Amino acid sequence: MKKRFFLPLLLSGLIGFSSCDSDNDGSGTARMEVRMTDAPGDYDEVNVEIESVQIHREEGDGEEGWITLDEIHPGVYNLLDFANGRDTLLASAELPVGHISQIRLVLGDNNSVKLKNGDVIDLKTPSGQTSGVKLKIDATLEDDVTYMVLLDFDAARSVVPKGNGGYNLKPVIRTITQAIAGGIKGTVTPAEYKPGIYVISAENDTIGGFASDNGEFLIKGVPAGTYRVEFITQYGEHNKTIENVSVSQNQIKDLGVVMLPQE
């Protein structure tokens, strides 16, 4: 059976951001993305096998509180592919709103370093890391807001030479966490027109969705900026456009009731 270990994360903390309309009653969801980037090291490759990312929602140390992010991209990653501002998405999920207490990254054991002379050497993990170091964080996820956790590996400091020519993997990771997208919500009337709703940036990038049967809509994952919101009905007879809708990255903009033309 493949051995697993829990990689200790050196976290700067997970910040909670508020949605302007959140009632924080625990009934909604927030989206979380975990991305990885790297500070360059003096190697040709630093390969790390990533199996899963887990978030702990409960106080205390109980295993029942751990949630594995379900949209995971497992595999062996060369950290040096993500230097100089590049990153990659490791995992994401819709999580229940509320308090988060801990985070951990689960690795496989297919970890190696490729030296400048071409030699590939297995990276050994000190026994102290196999127990699963859990770090306390104090964060509150708010309804419908999208969060990003950026794991910034320091490859040069994470790969430690041993006296016998081998290498240990002692990860040094800086974590940057922020809300990265808000959204736009409201209610269209008459609801029976069932318009498509398009959130359009100045560069004509478009995020879309539809109103529900009762006219309510929520377009998530809208980055901070100013947008034109178009309501397009099936035959174009009841279209409406709202200009200069400003969205911040940590809130849901409420347009209230949007009256569509009836003539």
DRENPA-3360 file (N, C-alpha, C; in nm, 2 decimals, always signed):
BEGIN
1 = MKKRFFLP = +0.08/-0.12/+0.00/+0.00/+0.00/+0.00/+0.09/+0.12/+0.00 ~ +0.05/+0.22/-0.08/+0.13/+0.34/-0.08/+0.12/+0.42/+0.05 ~ +0.23/+0.46/+0.10/+0.24/+0.53/+0.22/+0.20/+0.68/+0.20 ~ +0.13/+0.74/+0.29/+0.09/+0.88/+0.28/+0.15/+0.96/+0.40 ~ +0.17/+1.08/+0.38/+0.21/+1.17/+0.49/+0.14/+1.30/+0.47 ~ +0.13/+1.37/+0.58/+0.07/+1.51/+0.58/+0.18/+1.61/+0.58 ~ +0.18/+1.70/+0.48/+0.28/+1.80/+0.47/+0.24/+1.92/+0.56 ~ +0.33/+1.96/+0.65/+0.30/+2.07/+0.73/+0.31/+2.20/+0.65;
9 = LLLSGLIG = +0.21/+2.28/+0.67/+0.20/+2.41/+0.60/+0.24/+2.52/+0.69 ~ +0.33/+2.61/+0.64/+0.37/+2.73/+0.72/+0.28/+2.84/+0.67 ~ +0.17/+2.86/+0.74/+0.06/+2.95/+0.70/+0.07/+3.09/+0.76 ~ +0.04/+3.18/+0.68/+0.03/+3.32/+0.73/-0.11/+3.35/+0.78 ~ -0.21/+3.25/+0.76/-0.34/+3.27/+0.82/-0.44/+3.28/+0.70 ~ -0.56/+3.24/+0.73/-0.67/+3.25/+0.63/-0.77/+3.36/+0.68 ~ -0.79/+3.45/+0.59/-0.87/+3.57/+0.62/-1.02/+3.55/+0.59 ~ -1.11/+3.59/+0.67/-1.25/+3.58/+0.64/-1.29/+3.72/+0.58;
17 = FSSCDSDN = -1.38/+3.71/+0.47/-1.43/+3.83/+0.41/-1.58/+3.82/+0.41 ~ -1.65/+3.93/+0.42/-1.79/+3.94/+0.44/-1.86/+3.97/+0.31 ~ -1.97/+3.89/+0.28/-2.06/+3.93/+0.17/-2.16/+4.03/+0.23 ~ -2.19/+4.14/+0.15/-2.28/+4.24/+0.21/-2.42/+4.19/+0.24 ~ -2.46/+4.07/+0.18/-2.59/+4.02/+0.20/-2.59/+3.89/+0.28 ~ -2.48/+3.85/+0.33/-2.48/+3.73/+0.41/-2.54/+3.74/+0.54 ~ -2.63/+3.64/+0.57/-2.69/+3.64/+0.71/-2.61/+3.55/+0.80 ~ -2.51/+3.48/+0.74/-2.42/+3.39/+0.82/-2.49/+3.29/+0.91;
25 = DGSGTARM = -2.60/+3.24/+0.85/-2.68/+3.14/+0.93/-2.63/+3.00/+0.91 ~ -2.52/+2.98/+0.83/-2.47/+2.84/+0.81/-2.54/+2.77/+0.70 ~ -2.63/+2.83/+0.62/-2.70/+2.76/+0.52/-2.65/+2.77/+0.38 ~ -2.55/+2.86/+0.36/-2.51/+2.89/+0.22/-2.37/+2.81/+0.20 ~ -2.31/+2.85/+0.08/-2.18/+2.79/+0.05/-2.09/+2.90/+0.00 ~ -1.96/+2.87/+0.01/-1.86/+2.96/-0.05/-1.77/+2.87/-0.13 ~ -1.70/+2.92/-0.23/-1.61/+2.84/-0.31/-1.47/+2.87/-0.27 ~ -1.39/+2.76/-0.27/-1.25/+2.78/-0.23/-1.16/+2.71/-0.34;
33 = EVRMTDAP = -1.06/+2.78/-0.38/-0.96/+2.73/-0.47/-0.83/+2.73/-0.40 ~ -0.75/+2.62/-0.42/-0.62/+2.61/-0.36/-0.52/+2.60/-0.48 ~ -0.43/+2.70/-0.49/-0.34/+2.71/-0.60/-0.19/+2.70/-0.55 ~ -0.10/+2.66/-0.64/+0.04/+2.64/-0.60/+0.13/+2.72/-0.69 ~ +0.22/+2.79/-0.63/+0.33/+2.86/-0.71/+0.46/+2.83/-0.64 ~ +0.57/+2.89/-0.69/+0.70/+2.85/-0.64/+0.80/+2.96/-0.65 ~ +0.89/+2.97/-0.55/+1.01/+3.05/-0.55/+1.12/+2.97/-0.61 ~ +1.20/+3.02/-0.71/+1.29/+2.94/-0.78/+1.40/+2.88/-0.69;
41 = GDYDEVNV = +1.45/+2.76/-0.73/+1.56/+2.69/-0.66/+1.67/+2.65/-0.76 ~ +1.79/+2.62/-0.71/+1.90/+2.59/-0.79/+1.91/+2.44/-0.83 ~ +1.80/+2.40/-0.89/+1.78/+2.26/-0.94/+1.72/+2.26/-1.07 ~ +1.73/+2.15/-1.14/+1.66/+2.14/-1.27/+1.51/+2.10/-1.25 ~ +1.48/+2.02/-1.15/+1.34/+1.99/-1.11/+1.33/+1.96/-0.96 ~ +1.22/+2.00/-0.91/+1.18/+1.95/-0.77/+1.04/+1.90/-0.78 ~ +1.03/+1.77/-0.78/+0.90/+1.70/-0.81/+0.83/+1.65/-0.68 ~ +0.71/+1.69/-0.66/+0.63/+1.66/-0.54/+0.50/+1.60/-0.59;
49 = EIESVQIH = +0.46/+1.49/-0.53/+0.34/+1.42/-0.56/+0.23/+1.47/-0.46 ~ +0.12/+1.52/-0.52/+0.01/+1.58/-0.44/-0.11/+1.49/-0.46 ~ -0.17/+1.45/-0.35/-0.29/+1.36/-0.36/-0.42/+1.42/-0.32 ~ -0.42/+1.51/-0.22/-0.54/+1.58/-0.19/-0.51/+1.70/-0.10 ~ -0.62/+1.78/-0.09/-0.61/+1.90/+0.00/-0.73/+1.89/+0.09 ~ -0.71/+1.91/+0.22/-0.82/+1.89/+0.32/-0.84/+2.02/+0.40 ~ -0.96/+2.05/+0.44/-0.99/+2.16/+0.52/-1.07/+2.11/+0.64 ~ -1.04/+2.17/+0.76/-1.11/+2.12/+0.88/-1.20/+2.24/+0.93;
57 = REEGDGEE = -1.33/+2.20/+0.95/-1.43/+2.30/+0.98/-1.47/+2.30/+1.12 ~ -1.43/+2.20/+1.20/-1.47/+2.19/+1.34/-1.37/+2.24/+1.44 ~ -1.41/+2.28/+1.56/-1.31/+2.30/+1.66/-1.26/+2.16/+1.71 ~ -1.13/+2.16/+1.76/-1.08/+2.04/+1.81/-1.01/+1.96/+1.71 ~ -0.97/+1.84/+1.74/-0.89/+1.76/+1.65/-0.96/+1.64/+1.59 ~ -1.09/+1.63/+1.59/-1.16/+1.52/+1.54/-1.15/+1.50/+1.39 ~ -1.13/+1.38/+1.35/-1.12/+1.35/+1.20/-1.25/+1.37/+1.13 ~ -1.36/+1.37/+1.20/-1.49/+1.39/+1.14/-1.50/+1.53/+1.08;
65 = GWITLDEI = -1.42/+1.62/+1.12/-1.43/+1.76/+1.08/-1.36/+1.79/+0.95 ~ -1.28/+1.69/+0.90/-1.20/+1.72/+0.78/-1.29/+1.70/+0.65 ~ -1.27/+1.79/+0.56/-1.34/+1.79/+0.43/-1.23/+1.79/+0.32 ~ -1.24/+1.69/+0.23/-1.14/+1.68/+0.12/-1.20/+1.76/+0.00 ~ -1.13/+1.85/-0.05/-1.18/+1.93/-0.16/-1.20/+1.83/-0.28 ~ -1.32/+1.83/-0.33/-1.35/+1.72/-0.43/-1.30/+1.74/-0.57 ~ -1.28/+1.86/-0.61/-1.23/+1.89/-0.74/-1.08/+1.89/-0.74 ~ -1.01/+1.77/-0.73/-0.87/+1.76/-0.70/-0.80/+1.73/-0.84;
73 = HPGVYNLL = -0.68/+1.78/-0.85/-0.60/+1.75/-0.97/-0.47/+1.68/-0.92 ~ -0.48/+1.55/-0.88/-0.37/+1.48/-0.82/-0.26/+1.45/-0.93 ~ -0.14/+1.44/-0.88/-0.03/+1.41/-0.97/+0.11/+1.45/-0.92 ~ +0.21/+1.43/-0.99/+0.35/+1.47/-0.96/+0.37/+1.61/-1.03 ~ +0.40/+1.71/-0.95/+0.42/+1.84/-1.00/+0.57/+1.88/-0.98 ~ +0.63/+1.94/-1.09/+0.76/+2.00/-1.08/+0.74/+2.14/-1.04 ~ +0.78/+2.17/-0.91/+0.76/+2.30/-0.86/+0.82/+2.41/-0.94 ~ +0.93/+2.38/-1.01/+1.00/+2.49/-1.09/+0.92/+2.53/-1.22;
81 = DFANGRDT = +0.81/+2.45/-1.25/+0.73/+2.49/-1.36/+0.64/+2.61/-1.32 ~ +0.63/+2.64/-1.19/+0.54/+2.74/-1.15/+0.62/+2.86/-1.08 ~ +0.74/+2.89/-1.13/+0.81/+3.00/-1.08/+0.78/+3.13/-1.15 ~ +0.83/+3.24/-1.10/+0.81/+3.37/-1.17/+0.66/+3.41/-1.20 ~ +0.58/+3.39/-1.10/+0.44/+3.43/-1.10/+0.34/+3.34/-1.16 ~ +0.39/+3.22/-1.21/+0.30/+3.12/-1.26/+0.24/+3.04/-1.15 ~ +0.12/+2.99/-1.16/+0.06/+2.90/-1.06/-0.02/+2.80/-1.13 ~ -0.07/+2.70/-1.05/-0.16/+2.59/-1.11/-0.27/+2.56/-1.00;
89 = LLASAELP = -0.38/+2.52/-1.05/-0.49/+2.49/-0.96/-0.48/+2.35/-0.91 ~ -0.47/+2.33/-0.78/-0.46/+2.20/-0.72/-0.59/+2.14/-0.69 ~ -0.68/+2.22/-0.63/-0.81/+2.16/-0.59/-0.91/+2.28/-0.56 ~ -1.03/+2.25/-0.57/-1.14/+2.35/-0.54/-1.26/+2.27/-0.50 ~ -1.35/+2.35/-0.44/-1.48/+2.28/-0.39/-1.57/+2.39/-0.34 ~ -1.70/+2.36/-0.34/-1.80/+2.44/-0.27/-1.81/+2.39/-0.13 ~ -1.78/+2.48/-0.04/-1.78/+2.45/+0.11/-1.89/+2.51/+0.18 ~ -1.94/+2.45/+0.29/-2.04/+2.52/+0.37/-1.98/+2.65/+0.43;
97 = VGHISQIR = -2.06/+2.75/+0.44/-2.02/+2.87/+0.51/-1.99/+2.84/+0.66 ~ -1.91/+2.92/+0.72/-1.88/+2.90/+0.86/-1.73/+2.90/+0.89 ~ -1.70/+2.86/+1.01/-1.56/+2.87/+1.06/-1.47/+2.76/+1.01 ~ -1.35/+2.79/+0.97/-1.25/+2.69/+0.93/-1.14/+2.70/+1.03 ~ -1.09/+2.58/+1.08/-0.99/+2.58/+1.19/-0.86/+2.54/+1.14 ~ -0.85/+2.45/+1.04/-0.72/+2.39/+1.00/-0.72/+2.36/+0.85 ~ -0.60/+2.34/+0.80/-0.58/+2.30/+0.66/-0.46/+2.20/+0.65 ~ -0.46/+2.11/+0.56/-0.35/+2.02/+0.54/-0.34/+1.97/+0.39;
105 = LVLGDNNS = -0.22/+1.94/+0.35/-0.20/+1.89/+0.21/-0.15/+1.75/+0.23 ~ -0.21/+1.66/+0.15/-0.18/+1.52/+0.16/-0.09/+1.48/+0.04 ~ +0.03/+1.43/+0.06/+0.12/+1.39/-0.04/+0.14/+1.24/-0.05 ~ +0.17/+1.20/-0.18/+0.22/+1.06/-0.19/+0.37/+1.06/-0.16 ~ +0.44/+0.95/-0.20/+0.58/+0.94/-0.17/+0.67/+0.94/-0.30 ~ +0.61/+0.98/-0.41/+0.69/+0.99/-0.54/+0.75/+1.13/-0.55 ~ +0.84/+1.17/-0.47/+0.90/+1.30/-0.46/+1.05/+1.29/-0.49 ~ +1.10/+1.38/-0.58/+1.24/+1.36/-0.62/+1.29/+1.50/-0.66;
113 = VKLKNGDV = +1.43/+1.51/-0.66/+1.50/+1.63/-0.71/+1.59/+1.59/-0.82 ~ +1.59/+1.67/-0.93/+1.69/+1.65/-1.04/+1.79/+1.76/-1.03 ~ +1.92/+1.72/-1.01/+2.03/+1.81/-1.00/+2.07/+1.87/-1.13 ~ +2.16/+1.97/-1.12/+2.20/+2.03/-1.25/+2.29/+1.94/-1.33 ~ +2.35/+1.83/-1.27/+2.43/+1.74/-1.35/+2.34/+1.63/-1.41 ~ +2.21/+1.63/-1.39/+2.12/+1.53/-1.44/+2.08/+1.42/-1.35 ~ +2.15/+1.41/-1.24/+2.11/+1.30/-1.14/+1.97/+1.33/-1.08 ~ +1.89/+1.22/-1.07/+1.76/+1.23/-1.01/+1.77/+1.15/-0.88;
121 = IDLKTPSG = +1.73/+1.22/-0.77/+1.75/+1.16/-0.63/+1.61/+1.17/-0.56 ~ +1.57/+1.06/-0.50/+1.45/+1.06/-0.42/+1.46/+1.16/-0.31 ~ +1.35/+1.22/-0.28/+1.34/+1.31/-0.16/+1.29/+1.24/-0.05 ~ +1.36/+1.23/+0.06/+1.32/+1.16/+0.18/+1.24/+1.26/+0.27 ~ +1.14/+1.20/+0.34/+1.07/+1.29/+0.43/+1.10/+1.25/+0.58 ~ +1.14/+1.35/+0.66/+1.17/+1.32/+0.80/+1.05/+1.26/+0.87 ~ +1.07/+1.17/+0.96/+0.97/+1.10/+1.03/+0.87/+1.19/+1.10 ~ +0.91/+1.31/+1.14/+0.83/+1.40/+1.21/+0.71/+1.45/+1.13;
129 = QTSGVKLK = +0.72/+1.44/+1.00/+0.61/+1.49/+0.91/+0.51/+1.38/+0.88 ~ +0.54/+1.26/+0.91/+0.45/+1.15/+0.88/+0.33/+1.15/+0.97 ~ +0.34/+1.22/+1.08/+0.23/+1.22/+1.18/+0.12/+1.32/+1.14 ~ +0.14/+1.41/+1.05/+0.04/+1.50/+1.00/+0.03/+1.62/+1.09 ~ +0.12/+1.72/+1.06/+0.12/+1.84/+1.14/+0.00/+1.93/+1.10 ~ -0.08/+1.96/+1.20/-0.21/+2.04/+1.17/-0.19/+2.18/+1.22 ~ -0.22/+2.28/+1.14/-0.20/+2.42/+1.17/-0.33/+2.49/+1.20 ~ -0.34/+2.56/+1.31/-0.46/+2.63/+1.34/-0.48/+2.76/+1.25;
137 = IDATLEDD = -0.59/+2.78/+1.20/-0.63/+2.90/+1.13/-0.76/+2.95/+1.19 ~ -0.79/+3.07/+1.17/-0.91/+3.13/+1.22/-0.98/+3.21/+1.10 ~ -1.07/+3.14/+1.04/-1.13/+3.20/+0.92/-1.28/+3.17/+0.92 ~ -1.36/+3.26/+0.86/-1.50/+3.25/+0.84/-1.53/+3.26/+0.69 ~ -1.58/+3.16/+0.63/-1.63/+3.16/+0.49/-1.77/+3.22/+0.48 ~ -1.78/+3.32/+0.39/-1.91/+3.39/+0.38/-1.99/+3.34/+0.25 ~ -2.12/+3.35/+0.26/-2.20/+3.30/+0.15/-2.17/+3.36/+0.02 ~ -2.15/+3.27/-0.08/-2.14/+3.30/-0.23/-2.01/+3.37/-0.27;
145 = VTYMVLLD = -1.91/+3.39/-0.17/-1.79/+3.46/-0.20/-1.69/+3.35/-0.24 ~ -1.60/+3.38/-0.34/-1.49/+3.28/-0.38/-1.36/+3.32/-0.32 ~ -1.29/+3.22/-0.26/-1.17/+3.24/-0.19/-1.06/+3.17/-0.27 ~ -0.93/+3.22/-0.26/-0.82/+3.15/-0.31/-0.71/+3.14/-0.20 ~ -0.66/+3.02/-0.19/-0.54/+2.99/-0.10/-0.42/+2.96/-0.19 ~ -0.32/+3.05/-0.19/-0.20/+3.03/-0.28/-0.09/+2.97/-0.19 ~ -0.05/+2.85/-0.23/+0.06/+2.78/-0.16/+0.19/+2.81/-0.23 ~ +0.27/+2.90/-0.17/+0.40/+2.95/-0.23/+0.52/+2.87/-0.18;
153 = FDAARSVV = +0.56/+2.76/-0.25/+0.67/+2.68/-0.21/+0.80/+2.76/-0.23 ~ +0.89/+2.74/-0.14/+1.03/+2.79/-0.15/+1.12/+2.67/-0.18 ~ +1.14/+2.64/-0.31/+1.21/+2.52/-0.35/+1.35/+2.51/-0.29 ~ +1.42/+2.62/-0.29/+1.56/+2.63/-0.25/+1.57/+2.59/-0.10 ~ +1.48/+2.63/-0.02/+1.48/+2.60/+0.13/+1.41/+2.47/+0.16 ~ +1.32/+2.42/+0.07/+1.25/+2.30/+0.10/+1.33/+2.17/+0.07 ~ +1.43/+2.18/-0.01/+1.52/+2.07/-0.04/+1.65/+2.08/+0.04 ~ +1.67/+1.99/+0.13/+1.78/+2.00/+0.22/+1.88/+1.89/+0.20;
161 = PKGNGGYN = +2.01/+1.92/+0.16/+2.11/+1.81/+0.14/+2.14/+1.75/+0.27 ~ +2.17/+1.62/+0.26/+2.22/+1.54/+0.38/+2.37/+1.51/+0.36 ~ +2.44/+1.47/+0.47/+2.58/+1.45/+0.46/+2.62/+1.33/+0.37 ~ +2.53/+1.24/+0.35/+2.56/+1.12/+0.28/+2.53/+1.13/+0.13 ~ +2.50/+1.25/+0.08/+2.46/+1.27/-0.06/+2.32/+1.26/-0.09 ~ +2.23/+1.23/+0.01/+2.09/+1.22/-0.01/+2.03/+1.36/+0.01 ~ +1.89/+1.37/+0.00/+1.82/+1.49/+0.02/+1.69/+1.47/+0.09 ~ +1.66/+1.56/+0.18/+1.54/+1.56/+0.26/+1.44/+1.66/+0.20;
169 = LKPVIRTI = +1.31/+1.63/+0.21/+1.21/+1.73/+0.17/+1.15/+1.78/+0.30 ~ +1.19/+1.91/+0.33/+1.14/+1.98/+0.45/+1.07/+2.11/+0.39 ~ +0.94/+2.09/+0.35/+0.88/+2.20/+0.28/+0.87/+2.33/+0.36 ~ +0.90/+2.44/+0.29/+0.88/+2.57/+0.34/+0.78/+2.64/+0.25 ~ +0.67/+2.68/+0.30/+0.55/+2.72/+0.22/+0.50/+2.85/+0.28 ~ +0.49/+2.95/+0.20/+0.42/+3.08/+0.24/+0.28/+3.07/+0.18 ~ +0.18/+3.10/+0.26/+0.04/+3.09/+0.21/-0.02/+3.23/+0.21 ~ -0.08/+3.26/+0.09/-0.15/+3.39/+0.07/-0.29/+3.36/+0.04;
177 = TQAIAGGI = -0.38/+3.41/+0.12/-0.52/+3.38/+0.11/-0.60/+3.51/+0.09 ~ -0.70/+3.51/+0.00/-0.78/+3.63/-0.02/-0.91/+3.59/-0.09 ~ -1.01/+3.67/-0.07/-1.13/+3.66/-0.16/-1.09/+3.71/-0.29 ~ -1.13/+3.64/-0.40/-1.09/+3.68/-0.53/-1.21/+3.71/-0.62 ~ -1.33/+3.68/-0.58/-1.44/+3.71/-0.66/-1.57/+3.72/-0.58 ~ -1.66/+3.82/-0.62/-1.79/+3.83/-0.56/-1.89/+3.78/-0.65 ~ -2.00/+3.86/-0.67/-2.11/+3.82/-0.76/-2.21/+3.93/-0.77 ~ -2.31/+3.90/-0.85/-2.42/+3.99/-0.87/-2.55/+3.91/-0.86;
185 = KGTVTPAE = -2.65/+3.97/-0.78/-2.78/+3.90/-0.76/-2.89/+4.00/-0.77 ~ -3.01/+3.95/-0.78/-3.13/+4.04/-0.78/-3.25/+3.95/-0.82 ~ -3.36/+4.02/-0.86/-3.48/+3.96/-0.90/-3.54/+4.03/-1.02 ~ -3.56/+3.96/-1.13/-3.62/+4.02/-1.25/-3.77/+4.00/-1.24 ~ -3.84/+4.10/-1.29/-3.99/+4.10/-1.30/-4.03/+4.16/-1.44 ~ -4.13/+4.10/-1.50/-4.20/+3.98/-1.48/-4.11/+3.86/-1.49 ~ -4.13/+3.76/-1.39/-4.04/+3.65/-1.38/-4.06/+3.55/-1.50 ~ -4.18/+3.56/-1.56/-4.21/+3.46/-1.67/-4.13/+3.49/-1.80;
193 = YKPGIYVI = -4.06/+3.61/-1.81/-3.98/+3.64/-1.92/-3.85/+3.55/-1.92 ~ -3.81/+3.51/-1.81/-3.69/+3.41/-1.79/-3.57/+3.46/-1.88 ~ -3.52/+3.57/-1.85/-3.41/+3.62/-1.93/-3.28/+3.55/-1.91 ~ -3.19/+3.54/-2.01/-3.05/+3.51/-1.98/-2.99/+3.64/-1.93 ~ -2.89/+3.62/-1.84/-2.83/+3.74/-1.77/-2.68/+3.73/-1.80 ~ -2.62/+3.84/-1.86/-2.48/+3.84/-1.90/-2.41/+3.95/-1.84 ~ -2.30/+3.92/-1.76/-2.22/+4.02/-1.70/-2.10/+4.04/-1.78 ~ -2.08/+4.16/-1.84/-1.98/+4.18/-1.95/-1.89/+4.29/-1.90;
201 = SAENDTIG = -1.76/+4.26/-1.91/-1.65/+4.35/-1.87/-1.62/+4.45/-1.98 ~ -1.54/+4.55/-1.96/-1.50/+4.65/-2.06/-1.42/+4.58/-2.17 ~ -1.36/+4.46/-2.14/-1.28/+4.39/-2.24/-1.37/+4.28/-2.31 ~ -1.51/+4.29/-2.28/-1.61/+4.20/-2.34/-1.59/+4.05/-2.29 ~ -1.52/+4.03/-2.18/-1.53/+3.90/-2.11/-1.67/+3.89/-2.05 ~ -1.73/+3.77/-2.07/-1.87/+3.75/-2.03/-1.88/+3.64/-1.93 ~ -1.96/+3.66/-1.82/-2.01/+3.55/-1.73/-2.16/+3.55/-1.74 ~ -2.22/+3.44/-1.75/-2.36/+3.44/-1.77/-2.44/+3.34/-1.68;
209 = GFASDNGE = -2.57/+3.36/-1.68/-2.66/+3.27/-1.61/-2.80/+3.30/-1.64 ~ -2.90/+3.24/-1.57/-3.04/+3.26/-1.60/-3.11/+3.28/-1.47 ~ -3.22/+3.35/-1.48/-3.31/+3.37/-1.36/-3.39/+3.24/-1.34 ~ -3.43/+3.22/-1.21/-3.51/+3.11/-1.17/-3.65/+3.13/-1.21 ~ -3.74/+3.04/-1.18/-3.88/+3.05/-1.22/-3.95/+3.17/-1.14 ~ -3.90/+3.20/-1.03/-3.95/+3.31/-0.95/-3.88/+3.45/-0.98 ~ -3.79/+3.44/-1.08/-3.72/+3.56/-1.12/-3.59/+3.59/-1.05 ~ -3.55/+3.51/-0.95/-3.43/+3.54/-0.87/-3.30/+3.49/-0.95;
217 = FLIKGVPA = -3.19/+3.56/-0.94/-3.07/+3.52/-1.01/-2.95/+3.55/-0.92 ~ -2.84/+3.48/-0.93/-2.72/+3.50/-0.87/-2.61/+3.45/-0.96 ~ -2.52/+3.55/-1.00/-2.41/+3.52/-1.09/-2.28/+3.52/-1.00 ~ -2.22/+3.40/-0.98/-2.11/+3.40/-0.89/-1.98/+3.41/-0.97 ~ -1.87/+3.42/-0.89/-1.73/+3.42/-0.95/-1.70/+3.54/-1.04 ~ -1.76/+3.66/-1.00/-1.73/+3.78/-1.08/-1.62/+3.85/-1.01 ~ -1.50/+3.87/-1.08/-1.39/+3.94/-1.02/-1.42/+4.09/-1.00 ~ -1.35/+4.15/-0.91/-1.37/+4.30/-0.89/-1.36/+4.38/-1.02;
225 = GTYRVEFI = -1.45/+4.47/-1.04/-1.45/+4.55/-1.15/-1.58/+4.62/-1.18 ~ -1.59/+4.68/-1.29/-1.72/+4.75/-1.34/-1.77/+4.68/-1.46 ~ -1.90/+4.65/-1.46/-1.96/+4.57/-1.56/-2.08/+4.63/-1.62 ~ -2.12/+4.58/-1.74/-2.25/+4.60/-1.80/-2.33/+4.47/-1.78 ~ -2.45/+4.48/-1.73/-2.53/+4.36/-1.71/-2.65/+4.37/-1.81 ~ -2.66/+4.27/-1.89/-2.76/+4.26/-2.00/-2.86/+4.15/-1.96 ~ -2.99/+4.18/-1.97/-3.10/+4.08/-1.95/-3.16/+4.06/-2.09 ~ -3.14/+3.94/-2.14/-3.18/+3.91/-2.28/-3.29/+3.81/-2.28;
233 = TQYGEHNK = -3.41/+3.84/-2.33/-3.52/+3.75/-2.34/-3.52/+3.68/-2.47 ~ -3.61/+3.58/-2.48/-3.60/+3.48/-2.59/-3.62/+3.55/-2.73 ~ -3.71/+3.64/-2.74/-3.73/+3.71/-2.87/-3.68/+3.85/-2.87 ~ -3.61/+3.89/-2.77/-3.55/+4.03/-2.77/-3.65/+4.14/-2.74 ~ -3.77/+4.11/-2.71/-3.87/+4.22/-2.69/-3.87/+4.28/-2.56 ~ -3.81/+4.22/-2.46/-3.81/+4.27/-2.32/-3.67/+4.28/-2.27 ~ -3.57/+4.31/-2.35/-3.43/+4.32/-2.31/-3.41/+4.45/-2.22 ~ -3.31/+4.44/-2.14/-3.27/+4.55/-2.05/-3.12/+4.55/-2.03;
241 = TIENVSVS = -3.06/+4.67/-2.02/-2.92/+4.68/-1.99/-2.90/+4.77/-1.87 ~ -2.82/+4.73/-1.78/-2.78/+4.82/-1.67/-2.63/+4.84/-1.68 ~ -2.59/+4.97/-1.69/-2.45/+5.00/-1.70/-2.38/+5.03/-1.57 ~ -2.25/+5.02/-1.57/-2.17/+5.07/-1.46/-2.20/+5.00/-1.33 ~ -2.21/+4.87/-1.33/-2.24/+4.79/-1.21/-2.10/+4.76/-1.15 ~ -2.07/+4.81/-1.03/-1.94/+4.79/-0.96/-1.95/+4.67/-0.87 ~ -1.85/+4.58/-0.88/-1.84/+4.46/-0.80/-1.71/+4.46/-0.73 ~ -1.71/+4.43/-0.60/-1.59/+4.41/-0.52/-1.56/+4.27/-0.50;
249 = QNQIKDLG = -1.44/+4.23/-0.47/-1.40/+4.09/-0.47/-1.46/+4.01/-0.35 ~ -1.51/+4.08/-0.25/-1.55/+4.01/-0.13/-1.70/+4.04/-0.10 ~ -1.78/+4.07/-0.20/-1.92/+4.09/-0.17/-2.01/+4.05/-0.29 ~ -2.13/+4.03/-0.26/-2.23/+4.01/-0.37/-2.31/+4.14/-0.39 ~ -2.30/+4.19/-0.51/-2.37/+4.31/-0.54/-2.52/+4.28/-0.57 ~ -2.61/+4.35/-0.49/-2.75/+4.33/-0.50/-2.81/+4.44/-0.59 ~ -2.87/+4.40/-0.71/-2.93/+4.49/-0.80/-3.08/+4.51/-0.76 ~ -3.13/+4.44/-0.66/-3.27/+4.46/-0.62/-3.36/+4.40/-0.72;
257 = VVMLPQE = -3.48/+4.47/-0.74/-3.57/+4.43/-0.84/-3.54/+4.50/-0.97 ~ -3.53/+4.42/-1.08/-3.50/+4.47/-1.21/-3.62/+4.46/-1.29 ~ -3.68/+4.57/-1.33/-3.81/+4.57/-1.41/-3.77/+4.56/-1.56 ~ -3.82/+4.46/-1.62/-3.80/+4.44/-1.77/-3.91/+4.51/-1.84 ~ -3.87/+4.57/-1.96/-3.98/+4.64/-2.04/-4.09/+4.54/-2.08 ~ -4.21/+4.59/-2.07/-4.32/+4.50/-2.10/-4.39/+4.54/-2.24 ~ -4.33/+4.63/-2.31/-4.39/+4.67/-2.44/-4.28/+4.66/-2.54;
% end
